[in-house]
Amino acid sequence: MRHQFGDTLSCLYTRDKMIKSTSTLRYQALLKWLKNQRLEQGLTVRSLGVLIDEPFQFVSKVETGQRKLNVFEYVQYCQALDVDYRLGLKLLE
């Protein structure tokens, strides 16, 4: 099925159903990327929590897949890490 966005989003669908699980390899790759970006910056979960004004448990839950980020949160998370959010999104393609 062709969507209004062309075939670029087709990899995110399974028979026209959105993938909602956080256990997919692509989503896990995104979480690993976020954690690696934090570590490369020399940040602890506590220090990143301070930067995004969230408790350290929030960061930990994001990195372990226990907490999903919505799109706006994801962009802010990347801004706090000083990384281009588009790089992480490429992992979902």
Residue frames as qw, qx, qy, qz and C-alpha x, y, z in Angstrom:
[[0.000, 0.890, 0.456, 0.000, 0.00, 0.00, 0.00],
 [0.419, 0.321, -0.010, 0.849, 1.36, 3.40, -0.93],
 [0.259, -0.729, -0.457, 0.439, 0.94, 6.13, 1.68],
 [0.208, 0.968, 0.128, 0.053, 0.89, 9.87, 1.09],
 [0.310, -0.828, 0.422, 0.202, 4.54, 9.90, 2.12],
 [0.584, 0.549, -0.575, -0.161, 5.52, 7.37, -0.52],
 [0.901, -0.033, -0.429, 0.060, 7.45, 4.25, 0.34],
 [0.228, 0.548, -0.540, 0.597, 9.71, 5.94, 2.87],
 [0.477, -0.371, 0.486, -0.631, 7.49, 4.95, 5.79],
 [0.863, 0.032, -0.359, -0.353, 6.60, 1.49, 4.57],
 [0.552, 0.221, -0.732, 0.332, 9.40, -0.10, 6.61],
 [0.146, -0.207, 0.581, -0.773, 7.71, 1.08, 9.81],
 [0.736, 0.013, 0.110, -0.668, 4.53, -0.85, 9.09],
 [0.145, -0.085, 0.983, 0.073, 3.66, -4.52, 9.13],
 [0.005, -0.436, -0.843, -0.315, 0.73, -5.15, 6.83],
 [0.122, -0.620, -0.241, -0.737, -0.49, -1.61, 7.42],
 [0.647, -0.706, -0.286, 0.015, -0.28, -1.96, 11.21],
 [0.058, 0.842, -0.387, 0.372, 1.99, 0.32, 13.17],
 [0.716, -0.008, -0.592, 0.371, 4.68, -1.35, 15.23],
 [0.390, -0.815, 0.014, -0.428, 4.11, -0.33, 18.84],
 [0.903, -0.354, -0.107, 0.219, 6.58, -2.63, 20.55],
 [0.073, -0.920, 0.385, -0.005, 9.81, -1.28, 21.96],
 [0.742, -0.346, 0.560, 0.128, 11.46, -4.68, 21.59],
 [0.784, 0.610, 0.085, 0.078, 12.13, -4.38, 17.86],
 [0.768, -0.059, 0.086, 0.631, 15.76, -4.38, 16.75],
 [0.280, 0.608, 0.164, 0.724, 15.42, -0.90, 15.25],
 [0.398, -0.841, -0.086, -0.356, 14.03, 0.62, 18.42],
 [0.831, -0.481, 0.025, 0.280, 16.66, -1.13, 20.52],
 [0.646, 0.251, 0.108, 0.712, 19.33, 0.30, 18.17],
 [0.020, -0.782, -0.115, -0.613, 17.91, 3.78, 18.80],
 [0.655, -0.748, -0.023, -0.100, 18.06, 3.29, 22.57],
 [0.843, -0.183, 0.077, 0.500, 21.62, 2.01, 22.33],
 [0.422, 0.531, 0.131, 0.722, 22.52, 5.05, 20.21],
 [0.287, -0.850, -0.074, -0.436, 21.01, 7.43, 22.79],
 [0.793, -0.591, 0.042, 0.143, 22.90, 5.74, 25.62],
 [0.767, 0.083, 0.124, 0.624, 26.16, 5.81, 23.63],
 [0.186, 0.729, 0.106, 0.651, 25.67, 9.52, 22.92],
 [0.530, -0.821, -0.007, -0.211, 25.24, 10.14, 26.65],
 [0.861, -0.367, 0.116, 0.332, 28.34, 8.14, 27.50],
 [0.629, 0.381, 0.139, 0.664, 30.41, 9.86, 24.78],
 [0.058, -0.824, -0.040, -0.562, 29.45, 13.19, 26.34],
 [0.338, 0.177, -0.680, 0.627, 30.71, 11.90, 29.69],
 [0.478, -0.343, 0.095, -0.803, 27.26, 12.25, 31.24],
 [0.055, 0.063, 0.949, -0.304, 25.78, 10.03, 33.92],
 [0.156, -0.562, -0.754, -0.302, 22.07, 9.26, 34.01],
 [0.285, -0.708, -0.438, 0.474, 21.85, 11.73, 36.89],
 [0.185, -0.420, 0.160, 0.874, 23.59, 14.55, 35.01],
 [0.047, -0.207, -0.675, -0.706, 21.44, 14.03, 31.91],
 [0.225, -0.647, -0.727, 0.046, 18.39, 14.00, 34.15],
 [0.222, -0.631, -0.204, 0.714, 19.41, 17.41, 35.48],
 [0.106, -0.164, 0.446, 0.873, 19.87, 18.74, 31.94],
 [0.232, -0.302, -0.699, -0.605, 16.38, 17.66, 30.89],
 [0.363, -0.253, 0.337, -0.831, 14.79, 18.46, 34.26],
 [0.867, -0.140, -0.328, -0.348, 13.74, 14.87, 34.89],
 [0.687, -0.558, 0.452, -0.110, 14.71, 12.42, 37.62],
 [0.004, -0.517, 0.821, 0.242, 17.55, 10.04, 36.80],
 [0.521, 0.138, 0.829, -0.152, 15.04, 7.18, 36.82],
 [0.594, 0.691, 0.145, -0.385, 13.44, 8.71, 33.71],
 [0.282, 0.712, -0.593, -0.249, 16.73, 8.50, 31.80],
 [0.256, -0.264, 0.928, -0.056, 17.33, 4.97, 33.02],
 [0.599, 0.362, 0.651, -0.295, 13.84, 3.86, 31.98],
 [0.540, 0.743, -0.142, -0.370, 14.25, 5.44, 28.54],
 [0.153, 0.630, -0.746, -0.155, 17.57, 3.69, 27.98],
 [0.251, -0.099, 0.956, -0.114, 16.21, 0.30, 29.05],
 [0.250, -0.163, -0.727, -0.618, 13.02, 0.61, 27.00],
 [0.129, -0.440, -0.814, 0.356, 10.72, 0.82, 30.00],
 [0.118, 0.750, 0.287, -0.585, 9.64, 4.35, 29.02],
 [0.525, 0.510, 0.468, 0.496, 8.87, 5.51, 25.49],
 [0.135, -0.411, 0.001, 0.902, 9.71, 9.00, 24.34],
 [0.479, 0.760, 0.425, -0.109, 7.20, 10.89, 22.29],
 [0.622, 0.554, 0.158, 0.530, 8.55, 12.83, 19.32],
 [0.055, -0.916, 0.076, -0.389, 8.82, 16.13, 21.17],
 [0.708, -0.653, 0.269, 0.027, 10.58, 14.49, 24.13],
 [0.880, 0.102, 0.239, 0.397, 12.96, 12.71, 21.75],
 [0.416, 0.742, 0.035, 0.525, 13.97, 15.97, 20.09],
 [0.326, -0.875, 0.195, -0.301, 14.54, 17.64, 23.48],
 [0.886, -0.363, 0.248, 0.150, 16.51, 14.61, 24.67],
 [0.772, 0.341, 0.168, 0.510, 18.77, 14.88, 21.61],
 [0.124, 0.873, -0.045, 0.469, 19.16, 18.63, 22.11],
 [0.604, -0.755, 0.233, -0.104, 20.32, 18.01, 25.69],
 [0.864, -0.168, 0.345, 0.326, 22.87, 15.54, 24.31],
 [0.071, 0.768, -0.324, -0.548, 23.85, 18.05, 21.62],
 [0.334, -0.044, 0.854, 0.397, 23.22, 15.53, 18.83],
 [0.380, 0.142, -0.386, -0.828, 21.20, 15.77, 15.64],
 [0.654, 0.075, 0.578, -0.483, 17.90, 13.96, 16.23],
 [0.750, 0.489, -0.208, -0.394, 17.81, 12.98, 12.53],
 [0.247, 0.485, -0.838, 0.026, 20.79, 10.68, 13.01],
 [0.323, -0.051, 0.854, -0.405, 18.84, 8.58, 15.50],
 [0.694, 0.380, 0.241, -0.562, 15.76, 8.53, 13.31],
 [0.511, 0.523, -0.605, -0.316, 17.80, 6.97, 10.49],
 [0.072, -0.231, 0.952, -0.189, 18.20, 3.92, 12.72],
 [0.538, 0.261, 0.619, -0.509, 14.43, 3.37, 12.48],
 [0.565, 0.512, -0.305, -0.570, 14.40, 3.16, 8.69]]
